[in-house]
Amino acid sequence: MTASGRRRGRIVVIGSYNRDIVVRLDRFPAPGETVLAHGLLTAHGGKGSNQAVQAARCGAPVAIVAAIGADEPGATALALWAQEGIDARAVRRVGEPTGTAIIEVDAAGENQIVVVAGANALLDRTLIAEAEAAGIFADAALVLAQLETPIEATLAAFERARTEGARTLLNIAPASKAIPAELFDLADLVVANEGEAATVTGLPAEAGGARLSRALRGRLAGGAAAVVTVGAEGAFLAAPEAPEGLHVPAPRVAVVDTTGAGDAFVGAVAAHLALGAELAGALTAGVVAGSLACGRRGAVPSLPDRAEIAAGLARRDRADSRQAEETRP
């Protein structure tokens, strides 16, 4: 158990796998416009898989519950998880094609993403029950989910997490106004970016991370926490242990590609919580991981490992110490 009474141990990810098709553009096309791309990249993707890989690279034991096709992209997903040391016993191969994401990346590194769910849409309560029977949830420290797979499966997994005494982390991406209240009630920590938080709370994205995080926490049960990520500004936390809120700034980096940065943040936060960190420390590791991911192209290739994150945290500590020295009277 951690100092806060939370169990240490395995992360169970309920999530998607997509074959990413990435095209690089000078700028995004306007409606009805055709623009020429500079290149095409096919790679691993899917929020669930990306976050599982990031958590595993942070040194946490990880299991994934997913649905993939009985096709070549599905086979490459299994190979990826085996390479990263992720337990894939609860992955089901189904008749639908493996999910696909079409990602446009502009010259500034920003992206637009269209997802075709495919096999991901077949991740259901039956698969959660199979995972439970296989012992996947036994002694889990944290159950992590996103919204690229059916909510019914996430509800079942979070209910099981409650039974096992595991923490639950919900990444509301992609966001929807139709998220059921019972899912929020089962979440211990909810993470969203500004746009996602705006969709759920009804506030404008320009309201800012502090206000959005407080509004998002207002949708949750009493002891839960909400985090809103704000890109280069880092993340804002609203939680019972931070009644005034908490801003965790991000280190400055040269942005190459923001694809995967949000997944790096969530996966690193999940891993550090499961390994015993307090929430503020886990968020700091998350913003460092997300910043590092912006410095490389692609999703999985950009996800940093434990040593890179540790080095980033050390640089951050040194910078904070220098700033403290400079401002000391």
C-alpha positions, 0 to 999 in steps of 0.5 A: 500500500502507498502512504495514502493507503492506495495499493501498489501494483498492476494497471489494467487498461480498458482501451482501443488499438488503432492502426494509425495512418499519419499524413504530414501537411503544411496546413490543414485543408479548408472544407472542400479543399485538396492539399498535398501531403509531404509523407505518409506513415503507418504506425501503432495507435489507439489511446488505450494501447498508447497509454498502456505502452507509456505506463509499461515504459515507466516500469509499471506492470500492465495488462490490456483488455481490448478487441482487435481484428483477425487481420495483419494490424491485429497481429502487429498489435499483439507483437507490440504488446509482447515487445513492451511486456504488456499482458494481453491475455484478455485481448479478443480477436473478432470478425471486424477489422482492427480500428484505424485512425487517420491523423493529419499533422501540420507544420506546427506539429498540431494534429487532427484525427478521425477514428474508425472504431472497427473491432474496438466497438466490440469491446463489451461486458462479456470481454470484461467478464472474461478478463475477470475470470482470467484473474486480470483484475485481481490485485490491480492497483489502477484501472484505466479507460478512455472513450474510444471503446463502449462505455458499457465495458468501462462501467463494468470494469470500473465496478470491478475495480471498486470490488477489488479496491483499485483506483479508477482513472478515466480519460474523457477522450474523445469527449461526449456530452452523453457520458453517463453520470454513473461513470463519473461516479465510479471515477477517482480521477478524470483527465481531459484537455481543454476542449474535452473539458469544455464539451463536458462542462459547457464552459468555453475552452478559453475559460482556462485550465483552473476554471475548467478543472473545478467545473469538471470536478463538480461532475464527480463524486465527492472524493474524486479529482479532475485534471485538465491539460493545457498543452504547453502550460502543463496541467491544472488539478482540482481535488480535495487535497488541493482545495485552492487548485494546483498548476503543474507547469510543463517544461519548454520543448521544441514541438515536432509533433503533438500526436501521443502527448496526451497519451504520454501524460495519462500513461505516465500519471497512471504508472506513477500512481500505481507505483506509489507516487502521490497525485502531485508527483504523478502529475509532474511526471505526466507533464514531463512525459507529455512534453518529451513526446512532443519532441518526436514524430508519431505516437508510440515512437514518441513515448518516453521511457522511465530513464528519460522521464527521470532525467526530465524530472531532474532537469526540472528540479534543477531549474526550480532550484536556480529560479529559487536562488535567483528570487531569494532576497 
